[in-house]
Amino acid sequence: MSLDKRKQLSIIAKKLCRELRLNQTESEKIIWGGIRNRQLLSKKFLRRHPIFFDLTGKETFYIADFYCHELKLVIEIDGEIHKSRKEYDRNRDEYLKGCGCTVLRFTNEEIDTDTTLVLQTIEQYLK
């Protein structure tokens, strides 16, 4: 991919990430409140962060709900739409794992029911 195309892709990703940050779900707000500003074991998390990759000669990106670069940890919050995207999510997770990332998935219901348990699960992984 040329540098011009890479720059254009980066601009698109940044714009999309900004829009997604402005439209967080309640569950995402709750988790962000518990992990932002190095609150969880002093680990830095980024919200709505693009992860770029090259798939068969075409560079593209996935947007992680939350990402810790130090540990290559992706945290995904699954709402209603994910019930109809199981195969897409499974393929996405496999690709991210192939890139060395670990993916933790939580549903909105898990977060609404027991936020403390979700944050403890994330913390256990961080140790």
C-alpha positions in Angstrom: 0.0 0.0 0.0 1.3 3.4 -0.9 2.0 6.0 1.8 -0.8 8.2 0.4 -3.4 5.3 0.7 -2.1 4.5 4.2 -2.6 8.1 5.2 -6.1 8.2 3.8 -7.0 5.0 5.6 -5.6 6.5 8.8 -7.7 9.6 8.4 -10.9 7.5 7.8 -10.1 5.4 10.9 -9.6 8.4 13.1 -12.8 10.0 12.0 -14.8 6.8 12.5 -13.3 6.3 15.9 -14.2 9.8 17.0 -17.8 9.3 15.9 -18.0 6.0 17.8 -16.6 7.6 20.9 -19.3 10.2 20.8 -22.0 7.5 20.6 -20.9 5.0 23.3 -23.4 2.6 24.8 -24.1 2.8 28.5 -22.2 -0.5 29.0 -19.1 1.0 27.3 -19.4 4.1 29.5 -19.4 1.9 32.6 -16.4 -0.1 31.6 -14.5 3.0 30.4 -15.2 4.6 33.8 -13.4 1.6 35.4 -10.4 1.3 33.2 -9.5 4.8 32.0 -6.6 6.9 33.3 -4.6 3.7 34.4 -7.2 2.9 37.1 -6.8 -0.8 36.6 -3.3 -2.0 37.7 -1.8 1.1 36.1 -2.4 -0.2 32.5 -3.1 2.3 29.8 -6.3 1.6 27.8 -7.4 3.3 24.6 -11.1 3.7 23.7 -12.3 2.9 20.2 -8.8 2.3 18.9 -8.1 1.2 15.3 -6.0 -1.9 14.7 -4.6 -1.9 11.2 -3.8 -5.1 9.3 -3.1 -6.3 5.8 -5.6 -8.9 4.5 -4.6 -10.5 1.2 -2.7 -7.4 0.0 -5.4 -4.9 1.1 -4.8 -2.9 4.2 -7.8 -2.3 6.5 -8.6 -2.0 10.2 -10.8 -3.2 13.0 -11.9 -0.9 15.8 -11.5 -2.3 19.2 -13.9 -1.0 21.9 -10.9 -0.9 24.3 -7.3 -1.7 23.7 -4.2 -2.0 25.9 -1.2 -1.8 23.7 1.3 -3.0 26.4 -0.5 -6.4 26.6 -2.1 -6.4 23.2 -5.4 -6.9 24.9 -8.7 -6.1 23.1 -11.9 -5.8 25.2 -15.1 -6.0 23.3 -18.6 -5.1 24.6 -21.3 -7.0 22.8 -24.7 -5.5 22.4 -27.7 -6.8 20.6 -26.2 -6.4 17.1 -23.5 -9.0 18.0 -26.2 -11.7 18.3 -26.6 -11.6 14.5 -22.8 -11.2 13.8 -21.4 -14.2 15.6 -19.4 -15.6 12.6 -18.0 -12.1 11.8 -17.0 -11.7 15.5 -15.4 -15.2 15.6 -13.4 -14.5 12.4 -12.4 -11.1 13.7 -11.2 -12.6 17.0 -9.3 -15.3 15.2 -7.5 -12.7 13.1 -6.7 -10.5 16.1 -5.3 -13.6 17.9 -3.2 -14.4 14.9 -1.7 -10.9 15.3 -0.8 -11.6 18.9 -3.8 -10.0 20.5 -6.0 -11.5 23.2 -9.7 -10.7 23.0 -12.0 -10.5 26.0 -15.7 -10.3 25.2 -18.4 -9.2 27.6 -22.1 -8.7 26.9 -24.1 -5.6 27.9 -26.1 -7.9 30.3 -22.9 -9.1 32.1 -21.9 -5.5 32.6 -25.3 -4.4 33.7 -25.7 -7.4 36.1 -22.2 -7.5 37.7 -19.8 -4.7 36.6 -17.5 -5.6 39.5 -17.1 -9.2 38.2 -16.4 -7.9 34.7 -13.7 -5.5 36.0 -12.2 -8.3 38.2 -12.0 -10.6 35.1 -10.2 -7.9 33.2 -7.9 -7.3 36.2 -7.1 -11.0 36.5 -5.9 -11.0 32.9 -3.8 -7.9 33.5 -1.8 -9.6 36.3 
